[in-house]
Amino acid sequence: MPVPVQPEPERASVMPLIFAGIIAAMAGFIAARAEILDPLLPPSMRTTANDTRLAEDLDDATVRLTAVETALAELPAPVEATPAPEVDLSPVQADISALSDRIDTLAAQVQALQDRPAAVADVTVPAEAIDAALAELRDTASAQQAEIDRLLADVQTAQSDAQMAANAALARAAAARITAALQSGTPFADALADLEAAGQSDIPAALRDAAAEGVAPLSQLQADAPDAARAALAAARDSDTSGGLGGFLQRQLGVRSVEPREGSDPDAVLSRIEAAVRENRIGDALAEADALPEPARAALDPWLKQAQSRHDAVSAANALAERLSAL
């Protein structure tokens, strides 16, 4: 008796597992796009309501495929030499066919979403807003420019003040050097040049004339005054033609007054000149010399020129120092 051939047991199909993997991948793509990529994408490419509905459909398909897998897993295992029980898989196959069609539709929709070009936002800014923004920018720029101008003016004023202060200090130092040179009788051309470099161009002619060689110091004028007075008195007496024993003795002996005394005669005038020079009153001495007769004045002229040059230079230096002290 022939042995009956047992039919091969039917194996569960792997197609539902493949479809489940595809659907899970699509669902993961959409979920990742919504949760991770959306914040990084422009608004036109972010997940929309249609995308959300598509993700929900994929989730539903995943659930149904999971149910199919569970049903297949619960099928009874085949038994040797026992005909395998027939299982009606037509409902499952139908379900799988429907899911396959739906997966194809979902895949097409996903591809369409990926291929969709990014929309350019059509934003129209009102002209009034643009004008207001431009006006605000102009006002801000004007305010900043005004502040810059003010700061520049302050800097220029500070620089000018600093330069003026430096020039004033240099001028006062030069004036002090000129005064010292007048006291010692040395030239002061260098100090005069520094004075001009400090912006002091209004320099008295008396200082310019005496700068190269200097002026006679006071000590020299005081030392030379007695001899100059004797020469002047002798010239005045020689020119006196009036006779008399007194005049003769004065001319022969050279007697003169050494202390200041009143009178208009040459001896009295010269006595006051010497006293003024001893007291450093050169101006008074020069004024007294105007009363001398011409012969006496001519004899005293070399000394008078030195005294006049010193007097003019010292007077100019004192006036300059006073003017510079106000700077």
C-alpha positions as a printed NumPy array, in Angstrom:
array([[  0.   ,   0.   ,   0.   ],
       [  1.611,   3.196,  -1.089],
       [  2.632,   5.594,   1.616],
       [  0.625,   8.713,   1.334],
       [  2.755,  11.77 ,   0.56 ],
       [  2.402,  14.416,   3.144],
       [  2.044,  17.886,   1.696],
       [  4.74 ,  20.447,   2.6  ],
       [  3.593,  22.671,   5.389],
       [  2.946,  26.187,   4.276],
       [  5.372,  28.73 ,   5.638],
       [  4.285,  32.094,   6.834],
       [  4.9  ,  34.795,   4.238],
       [  7.646,  37.435,   4.976],
       [  5.935,  40.134,   2.939],
       [  4.111,  41.625,   5.927],
       [  7.441,  42.082,   7.684],
       [  8.917,  43.891,   4.685],
       [  5.886,  46.169,   4.371],
       [  5.983,  46.823,   8.114],
       [  9.627,  47.896,   7.87 ],
       [  8.881,  50.239,   4.964],
       [  5.949,  51.819,   6.802],
       [  7.97 ,  52.179,   9.997],
       [ 10.772,  53.895,   8.055],
       [  8.288,  56.311,   6.468],
       [  6.703,  57.042,   9.809],
       [ 10.117,  57.62 ,  11.315],
       [ 11.037,  59.965,   8.467],
       [  7.918,  62.059,   8.929],
       [  8.245,  62.079,  12.708],
       [ 11.886,  63.091,  12.531],
       [ 11.074,  65.776,  10.01 ],
       [  8.369,  67.203,  12.216],
       [ 10.22 ,  67.002,  15.506],
       [ 13.867,  67.572,  14.54 ],
       [ 14.113,  69.125,  11.096],
       [ 11.154,  71.516,  11.279],
       [ 12.892,  74.034,  13.578],
       [ 15.823,  74.128,  11.156],
       [ 13.755,  74.469,   7.951],
       [ 12.144,  77.64 ,   6.543],
       [  8.404,  77.952,   7.228],
       [  7.512,  76.877,   3.714],
       [  9.2  ,  73.459,   4.179],
       [  7.95 ,  72.643,   7.666],
       [  5.423,  69.874,   8.392],
       [  1.856,  70.832,   7.552],
       [ -1.51 ,  69.382,   8.529],
       [ -1.408,  67.092,   5.464],
       [  1.965,  65.769,   6.58 ],
       [  0.572,  65.048,  10.026],
       [ -2.409,  63.202,   8.573],
       [ -0.044,  61.177,   6.378],
       [  1.996,  60.185,   9.408],
       [ -1.185,  59.101,  11.188],
       [ -2.138,  56.885,   8.219],
       [  1.284,  55.28 ,   8.272],
       [  0.964,  54.595,  11.983],
       [ -2.429,  52.98 ,  11.409],
       [ -0.97 ,  50.763,   8.689],
       [  1.861,  49.764,  11.007],
       [ -0.646,  48.708,  13.659],
       [ -2.591,  46.605,  11.185],
       [  0.565,  44.901,   9.901],
       [  1.566,  44.157,  13.462],
       [ -1.788,  42.47 ,  13.963],
       [ -1.127,  40.338,  10.865],
       [  2.29 ,  39.332,  12.176],
       [  0.706,  38.354,  15.473],
       [ -1.914,  36.228,  13.717],
       [  0.759,  34.451,  11.678],
       [  2.822,  33.778,  14.778],
       [ -0.148,  32.127,  16.482],
       [ -0.604,  29.538,  13.711],
       [ -0.024,  25.938,  14.964],
       [  3.267,  24.284,  14.131],
       [  3.115,  21.392,  11.548],
       [  3.069,  17.809,  12.876],
       [  4.952,  15.002,  11.098],
       [  2.845,  12.398,   9.292],
       [ -0.203,  14.436,  10.043],
       [ -1.819,  16.467,   7.329],
       [ -1.398,  20.128,   8.105],
       [ -4.627,  21.801,   8.868],
       [ -5.77 ,  24.09 ,   6.191],
       [ -5.807,  27.744,   7.202],
       [ -7.829,  30.178,   5.257],
       [ -5.342,  33.002,   4.541],
       [ -7.492,  34.784,   1.997],
       [ -8.538,  37.51 ,   4.469],
       [ -4.895,  38.134,   5.362],
       [ -3.817,  38.197,   1.726],
       [ -6.606,  40.643,   0.938],
       [ -5.58 ,  42.779,   3.869],
       [ -1.957,  42.707,   2.72 ],
       [ -2.97 ,  43.649,  -0.836],
       [ -4.943,  46.624,   0.468],
       [ -2.044,  47.695,   2.653],
       [  0.337,  47.399,  -0.292],
       [ -1.828,  49.721,  -2.367],
       [ -2.052,  52.18 ,   0.512],
       [  1.717,  52.057,   1.036],
       [  2.274,  52.886,  -2.643],
       [ -0.069,  55.867,  -2.292],
       [  1.693,  57.07 ,   0.857],
       [  5.124,  56.691,  -0.76 ],
       [  3.989,  58.803,  -3.711],
       [  2.711,  61.482,  -1.323],
       [  6.016,  61.469,   0.618],
       [  7.995,  61.82 ,  -2.624],
       [  5.748,  64.699,  -3.677],
       [  6.456,  66.432,  -0.356],
       [ 10.202,  66.005,  -0.848],
       [ 10.091,  67.342,  -4.404],
       [  7.939,  70.341,  -3.488],
       [  9.982,  73.573,  -4.025],
       [ 10.359,  75.96 ,  -1.13 ],
       [  7.888,  78.778,  -1.385],
       [  9.212,  82.285,  -1.25 ],
       [  7.381,  84.331,   1.293],
       [  5.675,  87.23 ,  -0.318],
       [  6.083,  89.868,   2.344],
       [  4.962,  93.368,   1.556],
       [  6.202,  96.052,   3.956],
       [  4.006,  99.138,   4.066],
       [  5.609, 102.252,   2.63 ],
       [  4.75 , 104.15 ,   5.802],
       [  6.798, 101.698,   7.872],
       [  9.765, 102.054,   5.521],
       [  9.573, 105.86 ,   5.658],
       [  9.343, 105.776,   9.441],
       [ 12.356, 103.469,   9.679],
       [ 14.377, 105.662,   7.325],
       [ 13.414, 108.771,   9.272],
       [ 14.506, 107.105,  12.498],
       [ 17.819, 106.137,  10.92 ],
       [ 18.338, 109.694,   9.673],
       [ 17.582, 111.103,  13.113],
       [ 19.978, 108.645,  14.718],
       [ 22.697, 109.457,  12.19 ],
       [ 22.169, 113.195,  12.709],
       [ 22.383, 112.816,  16.474],
       [ 25.538, 110.739,  16.177],
       [ 27.089, 113.253,  13.768],
       [ 26.268, 116.096,  16.153],
       [ 27.905, 114.206,  18.994],
       [ 30.973, 113.516,  16.849],
       [ 31.182, 117.21 ,  15.882],
       [ 30.934, 118.208,  19.531],
       [ 33.666, 115.781,  20.535],
       [ 35.908, 116.985,  17.695],
       [ 35.321, 120.588,  18.728],
       [ 36.207, 119.718,  22.32 ],
       [ 39.383, 117.982,  21.162],
       [ 40.351, 120.917,  18.961],
       [ 39.666, 123.348,  21.796],
       [ 41.721, 121.256,  24.185],
       [ 44.565, 121.055,  21.681],
       [ 44.387, 124.778,  21.064],
       [ 44.364, 125.524,  24.788],
       [ 47.289, 123.182,  25.349],
       [ 49.24 , 124.779,  22.516],
       [ 48.484, 128.248,  23.82 ],
       [ 49.577, 127.255,  27.313],
       [ 52.797, 125.764,  25.969],
       [ 53.511, 128.852,  23.889],
       [ 52.805, 131.102,  26.853],
       [ 55.178, 129.112,  29.045],
       [ 57.869, 129.237,  26.359],
       [ 57.369, 132.982,  25.899],
       [ 57.587, 133.669,  29.636],
       [ 60.753, 131.604,  29.872],
       [ 62.28 , 133.545,  26.967],
       [ 61.286, 136.845,  28.563],
       [ 62.965, 135.778,  31.808],
       [ 66.142, 134.976,  29.889],
       [ 66.035, 138.382,  28.233],
       [ 65.694, 140.076,  31.618],
       [ 68.656, 138.116,  32.959],
       [ 70.72 , 139.062,  29.905],
       [ 69.907, 142.725,  30.444],
       [ 71.085, 142.481,  34.006],
       [ 74.367, 140.862,  33.018],
       [ 74.881, 142.83 ,  29.815],
       [ 75.13 , 139.727,  27.582],
       [ 73.481, 139.273,  24.135],
       [ 70.036, 137.653,  24.031],
       [ 69.364, 136.956,  20.363],
       [ 68.578, 133.273,  21.089],
       [ 66.025, 134.188,  23.712],
       [ 64.455, 136.636,  21.284],
       [ 64.198, 133.892,  18.65 ],
       [ 62.452, 131.601,  21.178],
       [ 60.079, 134.43 ,  21.94 ],
       [ 59.167, 134.712,  18.276],
       [ 58.815, 130.921,  17.981],
       [ 56.295, 131.065,  20.806],
       [ 54.09 , 133.29 ,  18.683],
       [ 55.166, 136.653,  20.102],
       [ 55.867, 138.646,  16.964],
       [ 55.115, 142.025,  18.549],
       [ 58.591, 142.546,  19.984],
       [ 59.643, 146.116,  20.855],
       [ 62.311, 147.669,  18.653],
       [ 64.463, 148.437,  21.706],
       [ 64.879, 144.713,  22.348],
       [ 65.528, 143.906,  18.695],
       [ 68.198, 146.609,  18.455],
       [ 70.013, 145.448,  21.595],
       [ 69.654, 141.666,  21.13 ],
       [ 72.839, 141.066,  19.122],
       [ 75.311, 142.842,  21.449],
       [ 73.358, 143.333,  24.641],
       [ 73.318, 146.498,  26.752],
       [ 75.666, 147.961,  29.35 ],
       [ 74.989, 146.433,  32.745],
       [ 73.981, 148.712,  35.594],
       [ 77.253, 148.125,  37.384],
       [ 79.183, 149.443,  34.387],
       [ 77.035, 152.563,  34.133],
       [ 77.493, 153.229,  37.831],
       [ 81.257, 152.759,  37.594],
       [ 81.6  , 155.026,  34.534],
       [ 79.312, 157.812,  35.799],
       [ 81.888, 159.756,  37.899],
       [ 84.431, 160.018,  35.077],
       [ 81.727, 160.934,  32.588],
       [ 80.451, 163.634,  34.977],
       [ 83.947, 165.114,  35.41 ],
       [ 84.441, 165.283,  31.639],
       [ 81.057, 166.904,  31.179],
       [ 81.686, 169.447,  33.955],
       [ 85.088, 170.306,  32.546],
       [ 83.588, 170.893,  29.097],
       [ 80.923, 173.114,  30.604],
       [ 83.507, 175.181,  32.536],
       [ 85.808, 175.479,  29.551],
       [ 82.962, 176.894,  27.555],
       [ 82.219, 179.463,  30.293],
       [ 83.91 , 182.741,  29.238],
       [ 82.976, 184.617,  32.364],
       [ 86.01 , 185.672,  34.347],
       [ 86.634, 185.559,  38.044],
       [ 88.952, 183.819,  40.395],
       [ 86.317, 181.236,  41.413],
       [ 85.788, 180.07 ,  37.908],
       [ 89.502, 179.878,  37.299],
       [ 90.094, 177.779,  40.428],
       [ 87.239, 175.434,  39.546],
       [ 88.662, 174.874,  36.109],
       [ 92.159, 174.323,  37.423],
       [ 91.299, 172.163,  40.403],
       [ 88.334, 170.294,  38.934],
       [ 86.281, 170.754,  42.063],
       [ 82.742, 169.331,  41.767],
       [ 79.819, 168.28 ,  43.955],
       [ 79.7  , 164.595,  44.873],
       [ 76.357, 164.804,  46.66 ],
       [ 73.134, 165.788,  44.925],
       [ 72.256, 169.436,  45.333],
       [ 69.72 , 171.844,  44.031],
       [ 70.501, 174.216,  41.231],
       [ 70.569, 174.564,  37.471],
       [ 74.311, 174.917,  37.005],
       [ 76.119, 172.01 ,  35.361],
       [ 77.754, 170.921,  38.624],
       [ 74.376, 170.648,  40.412],
       [ 72.768, 168.815,  37.468],
       [ 75.634, 166.338,  37.216],
       [ 75.491, 165.719,  40.964],
       [ 71.866, 164.697,  40.679],
       [ 72.624, 162.504,  37.646],
       [ 75.249, 160.561,  39.598],
       [ 72.907, 160.122,  42.559],
       [ 70.134, 158.771,  40.299],
       [ 72.514, 156.278,  38.658],
       [ 73.71 , 155.028,  42.043],
       [ 70.038, 154.364,  42.971],
       [ 69.313, 152.614,  39.654],
       [ 67.071, 155.42 ,  38.486],
       [ 68.403, 155.606,  34.96 ],
       [ 65.302, 157.3  ,  33.656],
       [ 65.635, 160.134,  36.162],
       [ 69.311, 160.52 ,  35.278],
       [ 68.459, 160.83 ,  31.573],
       [ 65.782, 163.402,  32.36 ],
       [ 68.28 , 165.47 ,  34.389],
       [ 70.736, 165.435,  31.459],
       [ 68.309, 167.46 ,  29.368],
       [ 69.15 , 170.494,  31.557],
       [ 72.873, 170.394,  30.796],
       [ 74.428, 172.976,  28.461],
       [ 75.417, 171.698,  25.074],
       [ 79.176, 171.365,  25.743],
       [ 78.54 , 169.316,  28.874],
       [ 75.934, 167.179,  27.164],
       [ 78.23 , 166.495,  24.219],
       [ 80.972, 165.331,  26.567],
       [ 78.508, 163.122,  28.444],
       [ 76.947, 161.728,  25.233],
       [ 78.801, 158.316,  25.066],
       [ 77.664, 157.5  ,  28.58 ],
       [ 74.158, 158.816,  27.869],
       [ 73.799, 156.544,  24.812],
       [ 74.642, 153.467,  26.871],
       [ 72.28 , 154.565,  29.623],
       [ 69.503, 155.281,  27.115],
       [ 69.901, 151.902,  25.377],
       [ 69.76 , 150.078,  28.705],
       [ 66.813, 152.115,  29.926],
       [ 64.797, 151.469,  26.759],
       [ 65.568, 147.748,  26.713],
       [ 64.751, 147.253,  30.397],
       [ 61.507, 149.197,  30.054],
       [ 60.524, 147.08 ,  27.005],
       [ 61.409, 143.843,  28.799],
       [ 59.336, 144.812,  31.856],
       [ 56.33 , 145.672,  29.657],
       [ 56.74 , 142.368,  27.785],
       [ 56.919, 140.369,  30.997],
       [ 53.784, 142.061,  32.291],
       [ 51.939, 141.297,  29.066],
       [ 53.029, 137.67 ,  29.075],
       [ 51.985, 137.202,  32.685],
       [ 48.37 , 137.673,  31.59 ],
       [ 48.518, 134.693,  29.177]])
